[in-house]
Amino acid sequence: MSSPERSRAELPDGEGGDPACWMHRVCQECGRLADEDPPTRCPSCGAALEAL
């Protein structure tokens, strides 16, 4: 006998993992992903990163 499937609403929150989108951390100048969140400056080229 298999256990009944749980809907997404029944799954516990806060299980960790990566965010769904990291686009706010991508440098528009060179394309590098910033190391910090929220990003302020690109660690590679030094360009200012805008907060979304």
N, C-alpha and C positions, 0 to 999 in steps of 0.2 A: 504494500500500500504506500503510495507516495504522499508527501505532506502537501497541503493546499498551498498554492502560490499566494504570496502577499502582494497587495497592490503597492504602488510607489508611496501612497499616502500612509501606509502602515510601516514603511521602513524608517528606522531611526535616523535622525538628523545628526550632522556633525561627525560623519565617518572619515573626514579628512579627504585627501586627494588634491589634485590640481584644480585651479579654477577653470571654468568653461572657456574663457577667452583671455588671452594674454596680449591682445592687440594694444592695449593701453601702455604696455611696457616695451613696445617695439619703437626704436628710434627711426624717425622719418628721414633722417639724413643718411645713416649708414646701414640701417636694418638690424642692428644688434639688439638683443633682448636685454633690458636693464636688469641689474642684479637685485634691486630693491623695489619694494611695493609700498606706497606709491612711488613711482620713479620721479626724480627731479632733474637729473642730468645723465646723459649717456656715458657709461664708463669707458667707451671706446673713443668717441670723437668729441665728447664734451658738450654736445648740443643740448639745449634745454628741452625737456619733455613736458608737454602740456598735460595737465590733469583732466581726465574726462569726467 
